[in-house]
Amino acid sequence: MGNIKNGKFVYKNEDGRKKMHEFYDKTLASLDVPYSEDYFDTSFGKTHCLLVGDPEKPRICTIHGGNGITTLNLKLFLPLLQEYCIIAPDVIGMPGKSDPYRNISSKKDEYGLWIKEVLDHYKEDWISFVVSSYSSAMFLSFARMYPENVRSALLLVPSGIAHGSILPMLGKMVVPFMKYYFSPSGKTLDAVIESMGGKGDSIWREFFDIMMSSYKMEMRPPREYKKREMISFKAPLLIIASEKDIFFPAGRVFNKAGKIFAGPVAMVEIDSKHLPSDETMVDVCKRTIEFFENT
């Protein structure tokens, strides 16, 4: 298949990529969990993927959010390793160790194809998913195309269903992001973290700093899915959202989810910003384990 380099290089320079890889290695080591890693060809370029936890346990798949990174996504979902082994790919064209070229299109539903190739590599054809934010839309692309391959799924603060009002997003997130992008300062970094969540967490702060100063962010929003597109998808969903999330507020998400999904949907509201705290995630993971066991 060869190395596919027709997309945009996503780092400002090679030094930026090196910093991100060093952060990846450091945060992966800090999780202190058993893992193996793999690097394989897909139609969209090379994909780096971790298999985390006890390989004898049943597998689930998680995918990090937009402009996010696998190691911090795993940090959120660590309690799930009590029951599961986690397949965790680095999204091509985003922070991580997969090809750093933006080759996958949300509009063309290509994330579904890429996820299928990842799961084929691990010979998984019926699996549960744990996704959040942007990766929820990636998952819905897969669920639309391969509904028979989804056992069940947790969608946390999910994209792909309904989004919040544009003006608050512009004022609280996009403007501080752009300010930091062109003129980094502690004040603008704090403004971003204040809106996202993760305040007081030095690891998330370090990631936002590297991501916003070294990497060219994907600013295009993921697409939203319609009822007619999801008509064949009937696997059980657990949707957890918060009204304080400026990107995907619970009220809008729950209202639309009730209309577009044909299968059973459980909805839980949490008190959180877009990035839930470790304490909140303990409860989210507990609910997820119970949900997976009962579906």
Phi, psi and omega per residue, in radians:
M1 nan -0.559 3.074
G2 1.273 3.006 -3.113
N3 -1.474 2.144 -3.072
I4 -1.678 2.037 -3.037
K5 -2.203 0.663 -3.122
N6 -1.542 -0.215 3.125
G7 -1.516 3.085 -3.126
K8 -1.349 2.346 3.033
F9 -1.142 2.252 -2.901
V10 -1.640 -0.023 3.064
Y11 -1.842 2.717 3.114
K12 -1.175 -0.550 3.101
N13 -2.878 3.081 -3.121
E14 -1.118 -0.538 3.115
D15 -1.104 -0.665 3.094
G16 -1.088 -0.726 3.112
R17 -1.120 -0.725 -3.141
K18 -1.080 -0.761 3.116
K19 -1.058 -0.741 -3.132
M20 -1.147 -0.701 3.135
H21 -1.174 -0.657 3.096
E22 -1.133 -0.712 3.088
F23 -1.102 -0.733 3.124
Y24 -1.010 -0.888 -3.102
D25 -1.096 -0.723 -3.120
K26 -1.135 -0.807 -3.083
T27 -1.287 -0.545 3.063
L28 -1.132 -0.771 3.114
A29 -1.086 -0.651 -3.085
S30 -1.207 -0.373 3.102
L31 -1.184 -0.453 3.074
D32 0.965 0.893 3.114
V33 -2.235 2.637 3.080
P34 -1.211 2.478 3.100
Y35 -2.726 2.763 2.895
S36 -2.181 2.779 3.129
E37 -2.267 2.686 -3.090
D38 -2.422 2.715 -3.097
Y39 -2.475 1.990 -2.985
F40 -2.499 2.796 3.141
D41 -1.323 2.497 2.909
T42 -2.338 3.057 3.131
S43 -1.113 -0.285 -3.049
F44 -1.920 0.080 -3.112
G45 2.201 -3.118 -3.136
K46 -1.246 2.392 3.101
T47 -2.044 2.262 3.027
H48 -1.702 2.338 -3.065
C49 -2.479 2.466 3.065
L50 -1.807 2.506 2.953
L51 -2.009 1.948 -2.887
V52 -2.004 2.386 3.088
G53 1.720 -2.864 -3.096
D54 -1.306 2.012 -3.075
P55 -1.160 -0.193 3.103
E56 -1.444 -0.279 -3.114
K57 -1.409 2.779 3.105
P58 -1.071 2.555 -3.071
R59 -1.612 2.514 2.900
I60 -2.244 2.915 -3.132
C61 -2.104 2.317 3.007
T62 -2.161 2.596 3.119
I63 -2.310 2.307 -3.117
H64 -1.215 2.825 -3.100
G65 -1.345 3.101 -3.136
G66 -1.104 2.359 -3.095
N67 1.033 0.317 -3.140
G68 -1.777 -2.992 -3.054
I69 -2.523 2.492 -3.027
T70 -0.979 -0.737 -3.025
T71 -1.127 -0.664 3.123
L72 -1.363 -0.490 3.013
N73 -1.124 -0.747 3.101
L74 -1.126 -0.621 3.090
K75 -0.989 -0.702 3.117
L76 -1.135 -0.701 -2.978
F77 -1.808 0.300 -3.123
L78 -0.890 -0.717 -3.114
P79 -1.027 -0.370 -3.138
L80 -1.190 -0.333 -3.139
L81 -1.190 -0.231 3.046
Q82 -1.058 -0.579 -3.040
E83 -2.017 -0.351 -2.960
Y84 -2.336 2.744 2.901
C85 -1.734 2.352 -2.976
I86 -1.943 2.190 2.955
I87 -1.512 2.136 -3.029
A88 -2.354 1.581 3.132
P89 -1.390 2.606 2.955
D90 -1.478 2.214 -3.116
V91 -1.204 2.273 3.084
I92 -1.020 2.330 3.097
G93 1.436 0.209 3.074
M94 -2.295 2.984 -3.115
P95 -0.933 2.435 -3.093
G96 2.411 -2.787 -3.024
K97 -1.995 0.105 2.975
S98 -1.314 3.013 -3.118
D99 -0.928 2.272 -3.067
P100 -1.533 0.830 3.126
Y101 -2.248 2.347 -3.066
R102 -1.391 1.547 -3.038
N103 -1.912 -0.128 -3.049
I104 -1.883 2.281 -3.103
S105 -1.813 2.193 3.049
S106 -1.189 -0.709 -3.094
K107 -1.100 -0.618 -3.113
K108 -1.524 0.114 3.136
D109 1.098 0.543 -3.079
E110 -1.387 -0.309 3.116
Y111 -1.081 -0.623 3.110
G112 -1.059 -0.724 3.116
L113 -1.126 -0.757 -3.134
W114 -1.105 -0.796 3.128
I115 -1.050 -0.704 3.122
K116 -1.049 -0.722 3.139
E117 -1.178 -0.644 3.074
V118 -1.087 -0.841 -3.112
L119 -1.188 -0.595 3.068
D120 -1.085 -0.645 3.117
H121 -1.034 -0.641 -3.141
Y122 -1.659 0.145 3.103
K123 0.985 0.718 3.103
E124 -1.879 2.129 -3.139
D125 -2.140 0.098 3.037
W126 -2.720 1.816 -2.929
I127 -2.554 2.684 3.051
S128 -1.607 2.627 -3.098
F129 -2.073 2.618 2.987
V130 -2.227 1.893 -3.064
V131 -2.300 2.773 3.139
S132 -2.634 2.685 3.077
S133 0.923 -2.272 -3.063
Y134 -1.014 -0.592 -3.070
S135 -1.234 -0.239 3.020
S136 -1.123 -0.750 3.090
A137 -1.150 -0.638 3.054
M138 -1.039 -0.808 3.123
F139 -1.072 -0.747 -3.121
L140 -1.126 -0.545 3.016
S141 -1.052 -0.785 3.108
F142 -1.151 -0.796 -3.093
A143 -1.107 -0.615 3.099
R144 -1.153 -0.733 -3.056
M145 -1.458 -0.595 -3.054
Y146 -2.286 1.038 -3.044
P147 -1.040 -0.519 -3.105
E148 -1.280 -0.197 -3.112
N149 -1.618 -0.077 -3.110
V150 -1.749 2.132 3.073
R151 -1.403 -0.871 3.115
S152 -2.955 3.014 -3.123
A153 -2.765 2.510 2.895
L154 -1.686 2.213 3.013
L155 -1.988 1.887 -3.092
L156 -1.781 2.314 -3.057
V157 0.591 1.059 -2.849
P158 -1.477 2.500 2.902
S159 -1.501 3.126 3.032
G160 1.496 -0.109 -3.094
I161 -2.032 -1.103 3.091
A162 -2.697 2.545 -3.140
H163 -2.000 2.921 -3.134
G164 -1.382 -3.118 3.115
S165 -1.131 2.467 -3.053
I166 -1.190 -0.718 -3.036
L167 -1.051 -0.851 3.089
P168 -1.031 -0.643 3.113
M169 -1.106 -0.755 3.139
L170 -1.096 -0.843 -3.068
G171 -1.182 -0.750 -3.014
K172 -1.580 -0.394 -3.060
M173 -2.108 -0.980 -2.988
V174 -1.143 -0.749 -3.128
V175 -1.109 -0.895 3.075
P176 -1.037 -0.659 3.090
F177 -1.023 -0.844 -3.096
M178 -1.161 -0.700 3.100
K179 -1.025 -0.794 -3.103
Y180 -1.177 -0.658 -3.107
Y181 -1.017 -0.736 -3.067
F182 -1.625 -0.445 -3.119
S183 -2.593 1.431 -3.050
P184 -1.050 2.370 3.016
S185 -2.672 2.753 3.117
G186 -1.066 -0.587 -3.101
K187 -1.158 -0.804 -3.135
T188 -1.237 -0.570 3.056
L189 -1.086 -0.766 3.105
D190 -1.069 -0.643 -3.135
A191 -1.126 -0.679 3.109
V192 -1.169 -0.826 -3.106
I193 -1.140 -0.623 3.125
E194 -1.047 -0.709 -3.126
S195 -1.367 -0.594 -3.063
M196 -1.407 -0.642 -2.894
G197 1.860 3.056 -3.115
G198 1.550 0.146 -3.136
K199 -1.088 2.360 3.121
G200 1.511 -0.097 3.127
D201 -1.726 1.909 -3.025
S202 -1.139 -0.528 -3.131
I203 -1.203 -0.795 3.100
W204 -1.117 -0.682 3.134
R205 -1.065 -0.767 3.132
E206 -1.091 -0.709 3.135
F207 -1.114 -0.844 -3.140
F208 -1.011 -0.670 3.140
D209 -1.084 -0.877 -3.136
I210 -1.142 -0.789 -3.072
M211 -1.076 -0.760 -3.065
M212 -1.406 -0.336 -3.111
S213 -1.753 -0.343 -3.007
S214 -2.059 -0.227 -2.931
Y215 -2.196 2.523 3.120
K216 -1.570 1.847 -2.995
M217 -1.168 2.575 2.973
E218 -1.384 1.885 -3.062
M219 -1.714 -0.188 3.130
R220 -1.311 2.302 -3.124
P221 -1.258 2.664 3.050
P222 -1.202 2.755 -3.135
R223 -1.336 2.793 3.079
E224 -1.872 2.554 -3.015
Y225 -1.754 2.565 -3.096
K226 -1.815 2.814 -3.125
K227 -0.969 -0.775 -3.075
R228 -1.163 -0.451 3.121
E229 -1.322 -0.489 -3.034
M230 -1.779 0.226 -2.984
I231 -1.079 -0.555 -3.115
S232 -1.519 -0.162 -3.079
F233 -1.590 2.036 -3.057
K234 -2.247 0.212 3.138
A235 -1.209 2.629 -3.137
P236 -1.152 2.435 3.121
L237 -2.141 2.455 2.932
L238 -1.963 1.996 -3.126
I239 -1.900 2.108 3.139
I240 -2.059 2.141 -3.068
A241 -2.514 2.954 -3.114
S242 -2.320 2.463 3.093
E243 -1.214 -0.353 -3.140
K244 -1.462 -0.067 3.121
D245 -1.369 1.995 -3.064
I246 -1.260 -0.360 -3.127
F247 -1.414 -0.906 -3.023
F248 -2.359 1.284 -3.049
P249 -1.128 2.523 -2.999
A250 -0.948 -0.812 -3.072
G251 -0.971 -0.856 -3.132
R252 -1.166 -0.751 -3.119
V253 -1.101 -0.845 -3.096
F254 -1.126 -0.718 -3.127
N255 -1.042 -0.821 -3.111
K256 -1.275 -0.674 -3.121
A257 -1.032 -0.665 3.127
G258 -1.098 -0.351 -3.094
K259 -1.721 -0.500 -2.981
I260 -1.719 -0.338 -3.079
F261 -1.739 2.329 -3.099
A262 -1.470 -0.442 -3.099
G263 -1.568 -3.081 3.139
P264 -1.213 2.351 3.136
V265 -2.239 2.117 3.005
A266 -1.741 2.374 -3.102
M267 -2.160 2.292 -3.133
V268 -2.280 2.282 3.083
E269 -1.713 2.354 3.074
I270 -2.024 2.831 3.098
D271 -1.749 1.660 -2.968
S272 -2.820 2.758 2.912
K273 -1.467 -2.910 -3.059
H274 -1.086 -0.586 3.133
L275 -1.850 1.819 -3.080
P276 -1.191 2.675 3.111
S277 -1.280 2.889 3.088
D278 -1.021 -0.689 -3.130
E279 -1.103 -0.787 3.112
T280 -1.085 -0.675 -3.100
M281 -1.172 -0.525 3.060
V282 -1.031 -0.785 3.127
D283 -1.194 -0.731 3.113
V284 -1.035 -0.781 -3.122
C285 -1.166 -0.669 3.104
K286 -1.077 -0.805 3.110
R287 -1.087 -0.662 -3.116
T288 -1.159 -0.770 3.112
I289 -1.051 -0.790 3.113
E290 -1.072 -0.743 -3.140
F291 -1.080 -0.842 -3.138
F292 -1.106 -0.640 -3.113
E293 -1.208 -0.484 -3.052
N294 -1.769 0.107 3.126
T295 -2.147 nan nan
